[in-house]
Amino acid sequence: RGAKASTVDDGESRNAGVFRVLLQDRVLVVFFLCAALFHLSNAAMLPELGEMLAHGHARVAGPLMSACVIVTQLVISLTAARTGRLAGRLGRRPLLLTGFGMLVVRGCLYTVVRGSAALIAVQVLDGIANVVFGVVSVLVIADRTRGTGRFNLAQGALACFVGIGASLSTTYGGFLIQRFSYDASFLGLAGVGLV
């Protein structure tokens, strides 16, 4: 599991160190919180876009949502390998900031762009944000846990924070839609990405 010989011992000290690796690494804890914020910002945008596109156009809502998902997945498929190489060359932080930036730009564009084709084109930014987060998050976890034998534990903790952020996203976005408007919701979600 990638632990150095000095970190693997028997008895209580091994069991006591299970979570210490995660909790003592402030960079990792901040990264987990940022991952929750990323998904708090991101998860509700596509469903809200689908709702917005479906208003008055129920018959075309399915094909439009399919097009949005296909655009995002194409971007991810075509750029994942290059993103990994770029992370090795430029570093993790610039790419993560780019991914968060894409969330902000995307949320703002949804408030001003009109027309199905243009809104679907904005989904390219969703693909960029998600490929950056998907690829770079694994690299960050590997970097921060190298030699500790806690890579899988950190991956599980990351998944937990991602789930928390994503589950709160639709509640937060839906509240903003109900109280204000779709535009307010998109801006509110973009604001979380900016934070």
N, C-alpha and C positions, 0 to 999 in steps of 0.2 A: 504493500500500500504506500510505498514511497517514504517510509520513515527512516531517518538516520539511525544507525545502531545505538547511538547515545540516547535517543528518545524512546527506545523500546526497552522496557524493563518489566519486571514482574510485580504483581501485588497492587497495593493501594495507590502508589504514585502514578501508575499508568492510568488507572480509572479516574483519578482526580484530575488528570490533565486533559480529559476528553474535551471539555468545553473551554478550558483555560486558553487553549490555542486561539480560539475564536474571540473570546472576550478580552484578552490582553492585547490583541492587535487592533488598535484604534482605527487604522486605515481600513481594515476589513469590516469593522462595525459600521463605519461611515459609508463604505461601499454598499453594504446591505441596506442601509437607510436610503441611499440614493437609488438603489434598485427598486425599492418600494415606491419612491416618488416617481421614478420613470414609468412604472406600470400604473400608478394612480393617474398620471397624466395621459398615458397612451390607451389603456384598455377600453375606455368608453367612447373614444373618438369614432371608430368605425361603426359601431352600432348606432350612434347618434347620427352619423352621416346617412346611414341606411334609412333611419326614420325620417330624416329631413327630405331625402330623395323620394321617399314613398308618399309623402303628402300630396294628395291629388293625382298621383301616378301609380296607384297600387299595382297595376298590371306589369309595369316595367321595373318594379322594385327589386325583384329577384335577379333579373339579368344585370341590373346596375350594381348590386352588391357583389354578384359573382365577378364582374369586371374589376371592381375594387380589390377583391381578394386576389385575383389572378395577377394584377399589376404588382401588388405587394410581393407575392411569392416569386414572380419572375425576377424582380430586383434582387431579392434575397438569393435566389439560385445563381444568378449571374455574377454576384459580387462577393459571395461568402469567402471564397478562396483568396481573392485579392485583398479583402479586408484583413484576413489573418496575416498576410505578408506585410500589409501597410502597418499593422499594429506592431510588428517586429521592427520595422524601419522608423516609424514616427513616434512610437510609444503608445501606451494605453490611454493616457489622459486626454491628448488632443482628439482622439477618435471618440471617446466617451462624451466629451464636450460637444462634438459635432452631432452625435446621436441625440443628445438632449436639445441641442439647437434646432434639429429637424422637428422635434415635437412642438416647439414654440412657433416656428414658422408655419407648420402645418395647421395648428389650431387657429392662428391668425388668418391664414389664407381661406379657411373654411367660412370665415365671416364676410369675406369680400368677393370671393369667386362665386360666380353663378353659372349654371349650365352643367349638364351631366358630364359631358366630356372633360371639361376643365376640372371638375371636382374629382373625377376618376384619375386624372393626370396628377393631382396633388398626392395621390396615394404612393407615388414614387418616393416621396419623403418618408412615408410610413415604412416602406421597404428598407430605405437607408438607415433609419433609426433602429429598426428591429435587427437588421443584420449586424450593425455595430454593437448593439447590446448583446446579442446572442453570441457572437464570436469573442468579443473582448471580455465579457464577463467570465467566461471559462479561463481565459488567459490570466485575468486578474486573480482569480481563485488559485490557479496553479502557481502563480508568482508568490502569493502571500502564504501559501501552505507548503511550499517546497521543503522537503525534508522532515515535515512534522508527522506525516502519515494521516493527516486530517483532511485530505482533498475531498473525499466523498461527504464527510460531515459538513464541510463548508458549502459544498454544492447543495446539500439538503437544506441548510440554513438559508442560502440564497433563494431556493425555490419557495421556502416559507415566506420570505419577505416579498417576493414577486407575487405570490398568491394573495397576501394581505393587501398589497397595493392595487392589484387588479380587481379584487372583490370590492374594495372601497370606491373604485373609480366610477362604476356605474351608478352607485348610490349618490355620490357627489355630483356627477354630471346630470343625473336625472333630477336631483333637487334643484339645480340651477335652471334646467329647462322648465320645470314646473313653476318655479318662482319668477323667472325672468324670461329667457328665450334661448333658442339654440345658439345664437351668437354669444350670449353671456356664458353659456356652458362651454363652448369651444374656447373662449378666452380664459375662463376659469381653469380649464384643464391645461391650457398652454401656460398659464401662470404657475401651475405646479411644476411643469417641466423647467420653467425659468428658475424657480427656487433650487 
